[in-house]
Amino acid sequence: MAKRVYQVWKGSNKFLFGGRLIFGPDAKSLVVTLLLILVPVILFCTLVARKLIDEIPDGGFAILVVTIVFTIYVLVLLLCTSARDPGIIPRNSHPPEEEFCYESSASAEAGGRQTPSLQFPRTKEVTVNGYPVRVKYCDTCMLYRPPRCSHCSICNNCVERFDHHCPWVGQCIGMRNYRYFFLFVSSSTILCIFVFAMSALHIKFIFDDKGTVWKAMRESPISVVLMAYCFISLWFVGGLSGFHLYLIGTNQTTYENFRYRADNRMNAYDLGCLKNFLEVFCTKIKPSRNDFHAYVREDPPRPPPPRMVPTVEEEEADDNGGDRRAKVEDDLEIGDDILKISQRRNFEVEEIRSRGSESLPRNSSEVELGLSSDPQQLAGIRSETRHSSWGRRSGNLEISPEVLAGNLMVTENRNHNTRKEEHQ
């Protein structure tokens, strides 16, 4: 049965509803964030806003409605931030072949054979708004990262316009969810200010009745707790909102600000304060490059790698060093066989000469044997006998035709002499 993309996903993400929602590996921290938002709001609505309805007949109920609606809005932004594809770039199944260059590397001292090795540049330069920008190759995703892209070590994915990995939302913050992240942080800041202000208003109404602040605080301790909680939270979410306002105005990411702040390099992405804000809040968000709910498509078969033509040195290495041991053993066996043949031939020649010297003159026996009186020719025949294995290439024995003819003539002369002895 065919599997879906989210079932074979190589990243560290977690999926819900058949891959329709994607979270980071630390999605459990999202529960803590929900509790930090819901618990104070529930306490405020039940213990503070309900009393404000009685104290403010015309607008008390509106305070309760605004609190509930704004809290739902914050939770929706949190869901859009944490359950959305932040801009993950699909990883390749093999390195980019168009970037390969083949280089030979071998150790001549070790007598090894030269083999081709695949090499490609680790960085490339691209032009962004007229400025050269260097992009790096990702070994995990096997691709060249686009500008402003970085590999998140927690999610194990390359993310476009990577800002940071936020543990409070359990997700990377990138090109496709940065807008929702900023709205979530800034809305949480406003919610903190609103709850703090309404709790202080409730203390003020009690103070008007009781006459002292201490009595007012004893009358509504939950208002004091909510004010302290919102004050502390405001330093966190408020400071984060101000920092990201600065990053948006200068068109930077958190990653770029912390990494390149000391370099004083030119920002190739800065379009001006107004255009930078318009780029973040008014441009259309690009669709996701991944369809996690879709079925996995089989990759087309890759073409075979280019065949490297062996050089002359490689062929010589194969002939001399590749099968050296087996060839030496074969040559020794062939040498033993030829030595036996040569010894047998010399024995037969001596036997015929000894027999022929008794009945025939020396010169006539040499003529009948068919042996030339020329010592060079005789040496040539012996040489051919000894070195007949020089022409061997694949284990077949090749003996010179002259040697075969000489052996045939010796055999015929021996039979002829035997017949003469029988007649005599």
Secondary structure, DSSP 8 states (H G I E B T S, - for coil): ---BGGGG--SS-EEETTTTEEE-TTTTHHHHHHHHHHHHHHHHIIIIIHHHHHH-TTTHHHHHHHHHHHHHHHHHHHHHHHSS---B----SS--GGG-EEEEE--TTTT---EEEEE--SEEEEEETTEEEEEEEETTTTEE--TT-EEETTTTEEETT--EEETTTTEEE-TTTHHHHHHHHHHHHHHHHHHHHHHHHHHHHHHHHHSSHHHHHHH-HHHHHHHHHHHHHHHHHHHHHHHHHHHHHHT--HHHHHHHGGGT---TT---HHHHHHHHHTS-----S--TTSB----------------HHHHHHIIIIITHHHHHHHHHHHHHHHHHHHHHHHHHHHHHHHHHHHHS-HHHHHHHHT--S-HHHHHHHHHHHHTGGGG-SSS-----HHHHHHHHHHHHHHHHHHHHHHH-
